[in-house]
Amino acid sequence: MDHSEAASERKYYIGEHSLTAKRIEPGLHIVSTPIGNLQDITIRALETLAACDLIACEDTRVTGVLLQRYGIRTQMMTYHEHNAQRQLPKILEALGAGRSVALVSDAGTPLISDPGFRLVGDVVEQGHKVVPIPGASAMLSGLVGAGLPSDTILFAGFLPNKTHGRKKRLEELKDIPATLVFYESPHRVGASLADMTEILGKRQAAVARELTKRFETFQRGTLAELSDFFSGDRPKGEIVILVSPPEEQELTEVDTDALLLEALKDMPVSAAAKKVSKATGVDRKTIYTRAMELKNARPAEDPESD
């Protein structure tokens, strides 16, 4: 290969504009690719794909469409769950020779609900550099468009296929104080929403479909409403289901009394009121008044608390 051919291979195109990719350092570059709209690729991702020595991808036909769109001619190899053991030595050999390898999935950010983390673990163990190239993610796109709390989230990936396993997993997740994010296939979305309604209860939720594509839709409502909407329906495209956190459980009067009675066993009323007020968030004056009522209602033989 002569110098002009090598330079040509490191070019990429945006519209009619030809750009030359900068050389990149050796290592494994984790490159995020579009989840639908090919225009969502970042310039850094294009430069990385054009400049690297090898692209490891799930399906060369899928990645080939992206590369062709931007005039990238980098060599590709398949790397997926079923051939990982066979392909791993080839990737490690390339890295050991000081080459740069880009890892991509068919869509979105690699390692998010796919087995690429095993490759990264082996690469790190061998002492090679890992470079994340951020970009599109169905999880994040769904989250910012859902209209649900986004300060604390838990990405739960795909739920089990069978009803028993799915309900068991939902039971494990139901008390977590976070917005839950799931991936789901179109033919199971109705069943999953029905199980979520049963296990998670009355919560706000959103179903995002065909994100970034022409027919992108968000269906919002309670889990029960969404379960009815998708009952018997098999929508097209990949699905992201987002469920709001559980509502905070307010302490009942009985709960507060129980805390006060326990505190009054070994501390004065004022100290007991301060402790319970801090634990429950209830106004201290209100708690003190209730503590006095409970103290005065105790049998006369009880020792004075104050």
Contacts in CASP RR format, 6 or more apart in sequence:
PFRMAT RR
TARGET T0000
AUTHOR 0000-0000-0000
METHOD contacts of the structure
MODEL  1
MDHSEAASERKYYIGEHSLTAKRIEPGLHIVSTPIGNLQDITIRALETLA
ACDLIACEDTRVTGVLLQRYGIRTQMMTYHEHNAQRQLPKILEALGAGRS
VALVSDAGTPLISDPGFRLVGDVVEQGHKVVPIPGASAMLSGLVGAGLPS
DTILFAGFLPNKTHGRKKRLEELKDIPATLVFYESPHRVGASLADMTEIL
GKRQAAVARELTKRFETFQRGTLAELSDFFSGDRPKGEIVILVSPPEEQE
LTEVDTDALLLEALKDMPVSAAAKKVSKATGVDRKTIYTRAMELKNARPA
EDPESD
7 20 0 8 1.000
8 73 0 8 1.000
9 50 0 8 1.000
9 73 0 8 1.000
9 74 0 8 1.000
10 20 0 8 1.000
10 21 0 8 1.000
10 23 0 8 1.000
10 50 0 8 1.000
10 51 0 8 1.000
11 18 0 8 1.000
11 19 0 8 1.000
11 20 0 8 1.000
11 21 0 8 1.000
11 50 0 8 1.000
11 71 0 8 1.000
12 18 0 8 1.000
12 19 0 8 1.000
12 21 0 8 1.000
12 46 0 8 1.000
12 47 0 8 1.000
12 49 0 8 1.000
12 50 0 8 1.000
12 70 0 8 1.000
12 71 0 8 1.000
12 72 0 8 1.000
13 19 0 8 1.000
13 70 0 8 1.000
13 71 0 8 1.000
14 43 0 8 1.000
14 46 0 8 1.000
14 70 0 8 1.000
19 46 0 8 1.000
19 47 0 8 1.000
21 46 0 8 1.000
21 47 0 8 1.000
21 48 0 8 1.000
21 50 0 8 1.000
21 51 0 8 1.000
22 47 0 8 1.000
22 51 0 8 1.000
23 51 0 8 1.000
24 47 0 8 1.000
24 48 0 8 1.000
24 51 0 8 1.000
24 52 0 8 1.000
24 100 0 8 1.000
24 131 0 8 1.000
25 100 0 8 1.000
25 129 0 8 1.000
25 131 0 8 1.000
26 95 0 8 1.000
26 96 0 8 1.000
26 98 0 8 1.000
26 99 0 8 1.000
26 100 0 8 1.000
26 128 0 8 1.000
26 129 0 8 1.000
27 95 0 8 1.000
27 98 0 8 1.000
27 99 0 8 1.000
27 100 0 8 1.000
27 101 0 8 1.000
27 123 0 8 1.000
27 128 0 8 1.000
27 129 0 8 1.000
27 130 0 8 1.000
27 131 0 8 1.000
28 91 0 8 1.000
28 95 0 8 1.000
28 101 0 8 1.000
28 102 0 8 1.000
28 103 0 8 1.000
28 119 0 8 1.000
28 120 0 8 1.000
28 123 0 8 1.000
28 128 0 8 1.000
28 129 0 8 1.000
28 130 0 8 1.000
28 131 0 8 1.000
29 48 0 8 1.000
29 52 0 8 1.000
29 100 0 8 1.000
29 101 0 8 1.000
29 102 0 8 1.000
29 103 0 8 1.000
29 131 0 8 1.000
29 132 0 8 1.000
29 133 0 8 1.000
30 103 0 8 1.000
30 109 0 8 1.000
30 110 0 8 1.000
30 111 0 8 1.000
30 120 0 8 1.000
30 130 0 8 1.000
30 131 0 8 1.000
30 132 0 8 1.000
30 133 0 8 1.000
31 45 0 8 1.000
31 48 0 8 1.000
31 49 0 8 1.000
31 102 0 8 1.000
31 103 0 8 1.000
31 104 0 8 1.000
31 110 0 8 1.000
31 133 0 8 1.000
32 42 0 8 1.000
32 45 0 8 1.000
32 108 0 8 1.000
32 109 0 8 1.000
32 110 0 8 1.000
32 133 0 8 1.000
32 134 0 8 1.000
32 135 0 8 1.000
32 136 0 8 1.000
32 137 0 8 1.000
33 41 0 8 1.000
33 45 0 8 1.000
33 63 0 8 1.000
33 66 0 8 1.000
33 104 0 8 1.000
33 105 0 8 1.000
33 106 0 8 1.000
33 107 0 8 1.000
33 108 0 8 1.000
33 136 0 8 1.000
34 40 0 8 1.000
34 41 0 8 1.000
34 66 0 8 1.000
34 107 0 8 1.000
34 108 0 8 1.000
34 136 0 8 1.000
34 212 0 8 1.000
35 107 0 8 1.000
35 108 0 8 1.000
35 136 0 8 1.000
35 137 0 8 1.000
35 138 0 8 1.000
35 141 0 8 1.000
35 211 0 8 1.000
35 212 0 8 1.000
35 238 0 8 1.000
36 107 0 8 1.000
36 136 0 8 1.000
36 211 0 8 1.000
36 212 0 8 1.000
36 213 0 8 1.000
37 212 0 8 1.000
37 213 0 8 1.000
38 65 0 8 1.000
38 66 0 8 1.000
38 69 0 8 1.000
40 135 0 8 1.000
40 136 0 8 1.000
40 212 0 8 1.000
41 66 0 8 1.000
41 70 0 8 1.000
41 136 0 8 1.000
42 133 0 8 1.000
42 134 0 8 1.000
42 135 0 8 1.000
44 133 0 8 1.000
45 133 0 8 1.000
45 135 0 8 1.000
46 70 0 8 1.000
46 72 0 8 1.000
48 102 0 8 1.000
48 133 0 8 1.000
49 55 0 8 1.000
49 67 0 8 1.000
49 70 0 8 1.000
49 72 0 8 1.000
49 74 0 8 1.000
49 102 0 8 1.000
49 104 0 8 1.000
50 70 0 8 1.000
50 72 0 8 1.000
50 74 0 8 1.000
51 100 0 8 1.000
52 74 0 8 1.000
52 100 0 8 1.000
52 101 0 8 1.000
52 102 0 8 1.000
53 74 0 8 1.000
53 75 0 8 1.000
53 94 0 8 1.000
53 99 0 8 1.000
53 100 0 8 1.000
53 101 0 8 1.000
54 74 0 8 1.000
54 75 0 8 1.000
54 76 0 8 1.000
54 77 0 8 1.000
54 91 0 8 1.000
54 94 0 8 1.000
54 99 0 8 1.000
54 100 0 8 1.000
54 101 0 8 1.000
54 102 0 8 1.000
55 63 0 8 1.000
55 67 0 8 1.000
55 74 0 8 1.000
55 75 0 8 1.000
55 76 0 8 1.000
55 77 0 8 1.000
55 101 0 8 1.000
55 102 0 8 1.000
55 103 0 8 1.000
55 104 0 8 1.000
56 76 0 8 1.000
56 77 0 8 1.000
56 78 0 8 1.000
56 79 0 8 1.000
56 87 0 8 1.000
56 91 0 8 1.000
56 101 0 8 1.000
56 102 0 8 1.000
56 103 0 8 1.000
56 104 0 8 1.000
56 119 0 8 1.000
57 63 0 8 1.000
57 76 0 8 1.000
57 77 0 8 1.000
57 78 0 8 1.000
57 79 0 8 1.000
57 103 0 8 1.000
57 104 0 8 1.000
57 105 0 8 1.000
57 106 0 8 1.000
58 78 0 8 1.000
58 79 0 8 1.000
58 80 0 8 1.000
58 104 0 8 1.000
58 105 0 8 1.000
58 106 0 8 1.000
58 114 0 8 1.000
59 78 0 8 1.000
59 80 0 8 1.000
59 106 0 8 1.000
60 76 0 8 1.000
60 77 0 8 1.000
60 78 0 8 1.000
62 106 0 8 1.000
62 107 0 8 1.000
63 76 0 8 1.000
63 104 0 8 1.000
63 106 0 8 1.000
64 76 0 8 1.000
66 72 0 8 1.000
67 73 0 8 1.000
67 74 0 8 1.000
67 76 0 8 1.000
74 102 0 8 1.000
77 87 0 8 1.000
77 90 0 8 1.000
77 91 0 8 1.000
78 87 0 8 1.000
79 87 0 8 1.000
79 91 0 8 1.000
79 103 0 8 1.000
79 119 0 8 1.000
80 115 0 8 1.000
81 114 0 8 1.000
81 115 0 8 1.000
84 115 0 8 1.000
84 116 0 8 1.000
84 118 0 8 1.000
84 119 0 8 1.000
88 119 0 8 1.000
88 122 0 8 1.000
91 101 0 8 1.000
91 119 0 8 1.000
91 123 0 8 1.000
92 122 0 8 1.000
92 123 0 8 1.000
92 126 0 8 1.000
92 128 0 8 1.000
94 101 0 8 1.000
95 101 0 8 1.000
95 123 0 8 1.000
95 126 0 8 1.000
95 128 0 8 1.000
96 126 0 8 1.000
96 128 0 8 1.000
102 133 0 8 1.000
103 110 0 8 1.000
103 116 0 8 1.000
103 119 0 8 1.000
104 110 0 8 1.000
105 114 0 8 1.000
107 136 0 8 1.000
107 138 0 8 1.000
108 135 0 8 1.000
108 136 0 8 1.000
108 137 0 8 1.000
108 138 0 8 1.000
109 134 0 8 1.000
109 135 0 8 1.000
109 136 0 8 1.000
109 137 0 8 1.000
110 116 0 8 1.000
111 117 0 8 1.000
111 120 0 8 1.000
112 137 0 8 1.000
112 139 0 8 1.000
112 155 0 8 1.000
113 155 0 8 1.000
113 157 0 8 1.000
113 158 0 8 1.000
113 183 0 8 1.000
120 130 0 8 1.000
123 130 0 8 1.000
124 130 0 8 1.000
136 212 0 8 1.000
138 183 0 8 1.000
138 208 0 8 1.000
138 211 0 8 1.000
138 238 0 8 1.000
138 240 0 8 1.000
139 155 0 8 1.000
139 181 0 8 1.000
139 183 0 8 1.000
139 240 0 8 1.000
141 208 0 8 1.000
141 211 0 8 1.000
141 212 0 8 1.000
141 240 0 8 1.000
142 181 0 8 1.000
142 206 0 8 1.000
142 208 0 8 1.000
142 211 0 8 1.000
142 218 0 8 1.000
142 240 0 8 1.000
142 242 0 8 1.000
143 150 0 8 1.000
143 153 0 8 1.000
143 179 0 8 1.000
143 181 0 8 1.000
143 242 0 8 1.000
144 150 0 8 1.000
145 206 0 8 1.000
145 208 0 8 1.000
145 218 0 8 1.000
146 179 0 8 1.000
146 206 0 8 1.000
146 208 0 8 1.000
146 218 0 8 1.000
146 220 0 8 1.000
146 242 0 8 1.000
147 206 0 8 1.000
147 220 0 8 1.000
148 179 0 8 1.000
148 204 0 8 1.000
148 205 0 8 1.000
148 206 0 8 1.000
148 242 0 8 1.000
148 243 0 8 1.000
148 244 0 8 1.000
149 179 0 8 1.000
149 244 0 8 1.000
149 245 0 8 1.000
150 179 0 8 1.000
152 177 0 8 1.000
152 178 0 8 1.000
152 179 0 8 1.000
152 245 0 8 1.000
153 178 0 8 1.000
153 179 0 8 1.000
153 180 0 8 1.000
153 181 0 8 1.000
154 173 0 8 1.000
154 176 0 8 1.000
154 178 0 8 1.000
154 179 0 8 1.000
154 180 0 8 1.000
154 181 0 8 1.000
155 181 0 8 1.000
156 169 0 8 1.000
156 173 0 8 1.000
156 180 0 8 1.000
156 181 0 8 1.000
156 182 0 8 1.000
157 181 0 8 1.000
157 182 0 8 1.000
157 183 0 8 1.000
158 182 0 8 1.000
158 183 0 8 1.000
158 184 0 8 1.000
158 185 0 8 1.000
159 165 0 8 1.000
159 166 0 8 1.000
159 169 0 8 1.000
159 170 0 8 1.000
159 182 0 8 1.000
159 184 0 8 1.000
159 192 0 8 1.000
160 166 0 8 1.000
160 168 0 8 1.000
160 169 0 8 1.000
161 188 0 8 1.000
163 191 0 8 1.000
163 195 0 8 1.000
166 191 0 8 1.000
166 192 0 8 1.000
166 195 0 8 1.000
167 195 0 8 1.000
167 198 0 8 1.000
167 199 0 8 1.000
170 195 0 8 1.000
170 196 0 8 1.000
170 199 0 8 1.000
170 200 0 8 1.000
171 199 0 8 1.000
173 180 0 8 1.000
173 200 0 8 1.000
174 199 0 8 1.000
174 200 0 8 1.000
174 246 0 8 1.000
175 246 0 8 1.000
176 245 0 8 1.000
176 246 0 8 1.000
177 245 0 8 1.000
177 246 0 8 1.000
177 248 0 8 1.000
178 245 0 8 1.000
179 242 0 8 1.000
179 243 0 8 1.000
179 244 0 8 1.000
179 245 0 8 1.000
180 200 0 8 1.000
180 242 0 8 1.000
180 243 0 8 1.000
180 245 0 8 1.000
181 240 0 8 1.000
181 241 0 8 1.000
181 242 0 8 1.000
182 192 0 8 1.000
182 240 0 8 1.000
182 241 0 8 1.000
182 242 0 8 1.000
182 243 0 8 1.000
183 238 0 8 1.000
183 239 0 8 1.000
183 240 0 8 1.000
183 241 0 8 1.000
184 192 0 8 1.000
184 239 0 8 1.000
184 240 0 8 1.000
184 241 0 8 1.000
185 238 0 8 1.000
185 239 0 8 1.000
186 234 0 8 1.000
186 235 0 8 1.000
186 236 0 8 1.000
186 237 0 8 1.000
186 238 0 8 1.000
186 239 0 8 1.000
187 234 0 8 1.000
189 207 0 8 1.000
189 230 0 8 1.000
189 233 0 8 1.000
189 234 0 8 1.000
189 235 0 8 1.000
189 239 0 8 1.000
189 241 0 8 1.000
190 227 0 8 1.000
190 230 0 8 1.000
190 231 0 8 1.000
190 232 0 8 1.000
190 233 0 8 1.000
192 241 0 8 1.000
193 205 0 8 1.000
193 207 0 8 1.000
193 223 0 8 1.000
193 226 0 8 1.000
193 227 0 8 1.000
193 230 0 8 1.000
193 241 0 8 1.000
194 227 0 8 1.000
194 231 0 8 1.000
196 205 0 8 1.000
196 223 0 8 1.000
196 227 0 8 1.000
196 241 0 8 1.000
196 243 0 8 1.000
197 223 0 8 1.000
197 224 0 8 1.000
197 227 0 8 1.000
200 223 0 8 1.000
200 243 0 8 1.000
200 246 0 8 1.000
201 223 0 8 1.000
201 224 0 8 1.000
202 222 0 8 1.000
202 223 0 8 1.000
202 224 0 8 1.000
203 222 0 8 1.000
203 223 0 8 1.000
203 243 0 8 1.000
203 244 0 8 1.000
203 245 0 8 1.000
203 246 0 8 1.000
204 220 0 8 1.000
204 221 0 8 1.000
204 222 0 8 1.000
204 243 0 8 1.000
204 244 0 8 1.000
205 220 0 8 1.000
205 221 0 8 1.000
205 222 0 8 1.000
205 223 0 8 1.000
205 226 0 8 1.000
205 241 0 8 1.000
205 242 0 8 1.000
205 243 0 8 1.000
205 244 0 8 1.000
206 218 0 8 1.000
206 219 0 8 1.000
206 220 0 8 1.000
206 221 0 8 1.000
206 226 0 8 1.000
206 241 0 8 1.000
206 242 0 8 1.000
207 218 0 8 1.000
207 219 0 8 1.000
207 220 0 8 1.000
207 226 0 8 1.000
207 230 0 8 1.000
207 239 0 8 1.000
207 240 0 8 1.000
207 241 0 8 1.000
207 242 0 8 1.000
208 216 0 8 1.000
208 217 0 8 1.000
208 218 0 8 1.000
208 239 0 8 1.000
208 240 0 8 1.000
208 241 0 8 1.000
208 242 0 8 1.000
209 215 0 8 1.000
209 216 0 8 1.000
209 217 0 8 1.000
209 218 0 8 1.000
209 219 0 8 1.000
209 235 0 8 1.000
209 236 0 8 1.000
209 237 0 8 1.000
209 238 0 8 1.000
209 239 0 8 1.000
209 240 0 8 1.000
210 216 0 8 1.000
210 217 0 8 1.000
210 236 0 8 1.000
210 237 0 8 1.000
210 238 0 8 1.000
211 238 0 8 1.000
211 240 0 8 1.000
215 236 0 8 1.000
219 226 0 8 1.000
219 229 0 8 1.000
219 230 0 8 1.000
220 226 0 8 1.000
223 243 0 8 1.000
251 259 0 8 1.000
251 280 0 8 1.000
251 282 0 8 1.000
255 280 0 8 1.000
256 276 0 8 1.000
256 280 0 8 1.000
256 282 0 8 1.000
256 287 0 8 1.000
256 290 0 8 1.000
257 290 0 8 1.000
257 294 0 8 1.000
259 276 0 8 1.000
259 279 0 8 1.000
259 280 0 8 1.000
260 272 0 8 1.000
260 273 0 8 1.000
260 276 0 8 1.000
260 287 0 8 1.000
260 290 0 8 1.000
260 291 0 8 1.000
260 294 0 8 1.000
261 294 0 8 1.000
263 271 0 8 1.000
263 272 0 8 1.000
263 275 0 8 1.000
263 276 0 8 1.000
263 291 0 8 1.000
264 272 0 8 1.000
264 291 0 8 1.000
264 294 0 8 1.000
264 295 0 8 1.000
264 305 0 8 1.000
267 275 0 8 1.000
267 305 0 8 1.000
268 305 0 8 1.000
268 306 0 8 1.000
269 288 0 8 1.000
269 291 0 8 1.000
269 292 0 8 1.000
269 295 0 8 1.000
269 305 0 8 1.000
269 306 0 8 1.000
270 288 0 8 1.000
270 306 0 8 1.000
272 291 0 8 1.000
272 305 0 8 1.000
273 284 0 8 1.000
273 287 0 8 1.000
273 288 0 8 1.000
273 291 0 8 1.000
274 284 0 8 1.000
276 282 0 8 1.000
276 287 0 8 1.000
276 291 0 8 1.000
277 283 0 8 1.000
277 284 0 8 1.000
277 287 0 8 1.000
277 288 0 8 1.000
280 287 0 8 1.000
295 305 0 8 1.000
295 306 0 8 1.000
END
